Each structure stands twice: as structure tokens, then as C-alpha cells.
Amino acid sequence: MKSYGLIAVLLAGLLAGPAVYAQQASAPAGSTGQCKDGSYTDHATKKGACSGHKGVKEWYDTAAATPAAAAPAAAPAATPAASPAPSTPAKTAAPSKSAHEPAATAAPGGGPGMVWVNSSSKVYHCPSDKWYGKTKSGSYMSEADAKAKGYHADHNKACTP
């Protein structure tokens, strides 16, 4: 009777494992969750993880985030595969804080005295910023107009002193 219960638990684990892995498969390496605006975070805790991104939409279980953690439940022979585990901390220790990169080319327009306003985040970017003209939604306008409409500078660093 106990063996049937054990088999049921193992089958449930095998069926749930791929679903969790599939949901995280599209996430960038090292991601611990997804924000409500579609961006990803690599914070260790939920607190403050998606501040400025409308909050946490989905938090990934850190044990399920590594495929090696699901392997021992799948087969006892997977024990030697535990050796890649030391590489996991090296992956999370990457210097990159942002899992996102801007688009390769900026939107047409812009120029001297203009800032790029990200309409979804209410943040404006200076011409020297890597996100200038490259967010999914936005437009160019003067910095004074952006401030007048309630937008704020990226990391509170104004373009003009």
C-alpha cells in the first residue's frame, strides 16, 4: 500500500516538474521572477524585486529554477549530475543587474534637447542613456515638457543641470 502512495507522489513530481520548467524556459538565465510589466528580476527576495515595474507577477521557486534540482526526483542515477550545482552561484554572481537589453536601433526622431519618454513606465531617458529611443512604447519631447507632464528622469538623473 505504501508503494502505491510513493508511486503517486513520484508521478505527480514528474508531471509538475516539466510544467514549472516550461514556464521558466523563456525567462533569461538567473531570473527569479517576472514583473507585471513583462520584465524579469534577479532579486533574491520578492521585497522590492519589481519596484517601478508594477509589482511581481510571478515568482520562480529557486529550487525549481535549476533543472538539476528536479533531476534527483526523476531518477536515482542523476546523483552524479549534482556536480554542476557549484556553477549555479557563479551564474547568479554575474555583474549584470538588468536581464533586459534595449533594442538594437533607436526610434526615428529625437535630437538635441530631446528626451525619450517611456509612456508605460513614466520615465524619460537622456540622449546618453542606452534606453534612449529604444523602449517598446514612448515618444520624443523636450525635458521640460516631460517634467510638466509628470514624467521623471531615469534614476532621478536629469539630462540638463
N, C-alpha and C positions, 0 to 999 in steps of 0.2 A: 504494500500500500504506500509506503514511504517513497519507493522508487517512482511511482506514478506522479506523486507531487513534485519530486525533483525533476522529472522529465518535463512536467508542465512549466515549471519555473525556467528551465533551460530553454525551452521553446519560446516562451514569452520574451526572454532576453535576446534570443536570436532574431525574433521578429521586430522587436523595438529598436535594436541596435542599428540596423540599416536605415530606419526612418530618421533617427537622430543624426546619423552621419550624412544622409542626403540633404537634410535641412541646412546643415552647416557647410556642405560641399561648395556652395557658391560664395561663401564668406572668405575674405582674404586671410592668409595664414596669420595666426596669432590673435585672431579676433575672439573676444569673449562675449560679444553681444552685438545686437543690431538696434540702432536708434529708430525712432518713429519716422524720421525724415529719410530713412533708407541708408544712412551712413553706418559705418561699423566702428566699434570701440575696442580697445585693447586694455581697458582698465581692469584691475584685479577685483574690484568690487562694484556693485551697482551704484553706490553713492557717488553722484557727480559724473558718472560714466558718460551720459548723453546730455549734459547741461549745454544749453544752446542748440540742441538738436531735437527738441520737443519731448525728451524723455526716452526711457528704454522701452522698445517694442518687444524684444525677445532676448533672453539671457541664455547663453550656452552653458551647459553643465561642463565644468572644467575636466571632469573625469571622462565624459563622452567626447570632449573636443579632440582628444588624441585617439586615433584608431587603435593604437597599441593597447589602450585600456580596455577596449571591447574584445580584443583577441583572446585573452585567457578564458573568457566565458565561452567562446566559440569552440575552442579545442585545447585540451591539456598540453598538446605538443607545442603550443605557442609560447611556452615559458622562455625559450631562448630568445624570442623576439623582444623580450623586455630590455635587452641591451640598448636599443635606440632611445630609451627613456632619458638618459642624460643629455641627449641633444635637444630635448624639449625646452629646458631652461635657457639654452643658448638662443633658441628661436624667439623666446619672449623677451630676451635681453637686447633685442635689436634696437638701435638708436632711433629708428623712425617712430614718431608719435602718431602720425596720421596714416591710416590704411588707404587713404584715397589720394589720387593724383589728379591734377587738373587736366582738362582736355589738351590735346596737342597744339591746337591753334586757337587763338583768341577770336571772339566775335568781331565782325567788321564794325568800324567806327572808333570811338574813343579819341584820344589825343591829348595835347597839353591842357591842363586844367580840368580834365575829366576824370571821374572815378567810375568804377564798375559797381553797380548796386545789385546785390543778390536779393531778389524780391522774396524768396522763400525764407531766408534767414534774417532779413532786415539788417544785413551787414554790407558796408561798402569797402572796396579794395582799391588801393593806390596803384598807379602805373608800375611801380617797382615790385608789387606783390605777385606771387606765382598764380594767384587766382584771378588776376585782372582780365576780365572778358572771357573767363573760362568756366564759370559755374553753369549749371543746367538752365537756370532761369535768371534773367536780370536785364539791365539796360545801363547805358552810359548817361551820366549827368554831372553837373558841377558838384563839388564837395559841399558848397553852401546849400544847394538845392537838396542834396541828400540829407544833410543835417536838419533842414527845415521840414522835411517830410518824415522825420523820426528815425532815420537810419543811423547806425553808429559804426565807427571805424573798426576794422578788423583788429582785434586785441587792443582796442582803445588807443591805437596809434594813428593820429590824424596825418593826412598827407602833407598839409601845409601847417607851419607853426603858428 
